[in-house]
Amino acid sequence: MSELMEIEPPFVFESGGFADHTTPLVRDCWYIAGRSGEISRNIISRRLLGVDVALYRTLAGEPIAVRNRCPHRSFPLAKGKLVGDILVCGYHGMQFDPSGHCVNMPSMPIVPTNASVRTFPVVERAPLVWIWMGDPDKADEALVPGTHWLSDPLWKSVTGDFHMQSDYVSMHENLLDQTHFPFLHPGTVGTPEYARSKLNVREEGDVVIIDRALRNSAPPGIYGIPAGIMDKKVDRLSEARFASPAIHTAFAKIIDLAPDAGKQAEYRFNITHLITPETQTSIHYWWFNSRNFKLDDADADQFLSDASTQAYLEDVDALQWILEVVRKDHEKQFDLNFAPDKPALLMRRSLYHRAAAEAGYRL
Amino acid sequence: MKKSLLEVVVKGIRQLTPRVREYLLCSLDASPLPSYAPGSHIELHTVSPESGPIIRHYSLVGGAGLWDDTPDTYRIAVQREDRRRGSAHIHDSFGIGTILRVSVPKNNFPLDRRDTKSLLLAGGIGITPILSMLRSLVRRHRDFELVYAGRAGADLAYCADVQRLAGARGRIHESGSDNHLDLRALLTAQPGGTTVYICGPAAMVDATRREASTLGWVDTRVRSELFIAGPTGDEVPFDVELKASKRRIHVGRDTTILDALAAAGVHALHDCRRGECGLCPMTVLEADGPIQHRDTYLSEEERTSQKTLCICVSRIKGARLLLDA
């Protein structure tokens, strides 16, 4: 019996469940590995969905992701070096080609055929590099979410990132929950009318979409100030989309109801939130705030960068405080849910079903 | 040495051709088994009353059609050999509910997902890893071509699945007794950058490598599974004697020295079980027959010296082997 391996007891899924920070992560999904500019001829490492990954580029510029762990003695391969396209382990010099095949082991007379290192499918859509941490057989590039506005010359983006002690479920919930805006972000995105404006929720497969229209009201600072229309009444049309476990997009269209002579009436903002779990309780988070006006305006860049950073820092603080309470407070609590939580509950249910399906459940 | 065996139960059996049977091996409590990628295989550990412990390698098929097996299932296909060997023991003694031990999946034949085009070549039962690769390529909308060769169509396991999945990009080649597959024409027609994945009889693998080499292809463009440890048919049983402990241990026709020693409680250093890692060679003091070397680790000089052998794959054609252990 001593040869028998212990299999970790599996997470038990039940019908009617909702994901939280204890639910196994959805792995069959394209997640962000990093920004295009971070991945270069200098090997970097990053823990993604609990697995240490080394990232580098071939001489031809192709991004490569391999497990950051030599199959021989677990030396982190990112601490090794690149010789041409060959990754050389820094411990015993084992050499791996970009497909993970071992091509040389200096201390052996032959190249062992069982000594490959796991590689992960990656797809570059500048300025992002996506990675598939799940079943590589399911890594269909057609499933990479569209983010054309991040590279389209008709759009301008400001961007930032955070490393957070929170879980991706709570992060997605925060992004789908717009009733917190006036309270957590009073200076930037929130207005009291917005919190009460009616939202329409719909599901398209695993995607959860919120539509909302707030007519004839003052714009929030984050949109009104860069557009220069803080004194105007606007229609604010917004769509928030839980597009996948890796990405949430928020599109806003601000319509100036009485545009000044010679000025445009419509201002668009596409906000992209990219979330990759590092572990079940920590995440890598990248955000982009993109606009289709004042493309070369440094003041608008600065304002949007500062305002976004402030708002997202408020979210980061809130989510870190929440997870700390949830993990450390010993008296159990089952959080209450209200009507405005519907989009988040649909998202939690979808994440739960996807994780369950990956574990072989048919709920 | 390593805790790497899993207990599984036979949950399904399907006769695919007159000689090939498919087995669904599932975890005992429906918990997920370790995951695997196309090209992976498991070692199946079993004990035959005639031969003793037997370890055979079987590629994981991964599912039926485009449909994936659930994570609690490993799907293998076992071809019954003509002789009364390990596979015959499997066909004869495995039924629904039989509990077996298998290793965690190992992948020595990985599909490079970065290929611009993959040419899949299967010969006979060699279809099992190729089918798994085919499913992966079809699902990911990658460029590929497939040839599935065998003596007669009726003997080709998963033939309908392969034809349906591969569509116009696949073809079945019935070789009969003399209709050989024109490997040169097939390889010549490939665009630069095509990688070939081949699993089938050694002669087919060798011929493919030879043709590719003649055409000036670099070695790494032809990938094949190396089932070194498979039986060749001329194995004989013999006894191993260990000098230090003075023990005498019988090695059955279908058992390796390594496994016979382990079954007798003698745990020798080993890792790969395929004659590559170089951990298991033992010093031979006496042998009353020639050593059949099947490893790739030992040098030509060590091989011809008849003084050492890799106990995981090599054996003797004699009755008695005295080892310095």
Contacts between the chains, C-beta under 8 A, distances in Angstrom:
chain1	res1	chain2	res2	distance
A	2	B	3	7.2
A	3	B	3	6.1
A	3	B	4	7.2
A	3	B	5	4.7
A	3	B	101	7.7
A	4	B	3	6.7
A	4	B	5	5.4
A	4	B	6	7.3
A	4	B	7	6.2
A	4	B	101	7.5
A	5	B	3	4.7
A	5	B	4	5.7
A	5	B	5	6.1
A	5	B	6	5.8
A	5	B	104	6.9
A	6	B	3	7.4
A	7	B	6	7.1
A	7	B	27	7.3
A	7	B	31	5.7
A	7	B	32	7.9
A	7	B	33	7.6
A	7	B	34	8.0
A	9	B	31	7.3
A	10	B	31	4.5
A	10	B	32	5.9
A	62	B	114	7.6
A	97	B	220	7.6
A	98	B	114	6.9
A	99	B	110	7.3
A	99	B	112	4.1
A	99	B	113	7.9
A	99	B	114	6.1
A	100	B	110	6.8
A	101	B	110	7.6
A	101	B	112	8.0
A	101	B	220	7.3
A	103	B	220	7.9
A	108	B	278	6.6
A	108	B	297	7.9
A	109	B	278	7.7
A	109	B	297	6.8
A	109	B	299	6.5
A	110	B	276	6.4
A	110	B	296	5.5
A	110	B	297	6.1
A	112	B	272	6.8
A	112	B	276	4.9
A	112	B	277	6.2
A	113	B	108	4.9
A	113	B	226	6.0
A	113	B	274	7.7
A	113	B	276	6.3
A	114	B	106	6.4
A	114	B	108	4.9
A	114	B	272	5.4
A	114	B	274	7.0
A	114	B	276	6.7
A	114	B	277	7.8
A	116	B	107	7.1
A	116	B	108	7.7
A	116	B	110	6.0
A	119	B	113	7.5
A	121	B	113	5.4
A	135	B	35	6.8
A	135	B	37	7.8
A	135	B	68	7.9
A	136	B	37	5.5
A	136	B	113	6.1
A	136	B	136	7.6
A	137	B	37	6.7
A	137	B	38	6.3
A	137	B	62	7.4
A	137	B	68	7.7
A	137	B	135	6.9
A	137	B	136	4.4
A	137	B	139	6.2
A	137	B	140	7.6
A	138	B	139	6.7
A	139	B	113	7.1
A	139	B	140	6.4
A	140	B	139	6.5
A	140	B	140	5.4
A	140	B	141	6.7
A	141	B	140	7.2
A	141	B	141	7.7
A	142	B	141	6.8
A	358	B	71	7.5
A	359	B	32	5.8
A	359	B	71	6.3
A	360	B	30	7.3
A	360	B	32	5.8
A	360	B	70	4.0
A	360	B	71	4.2
A	360	B	72	5.5
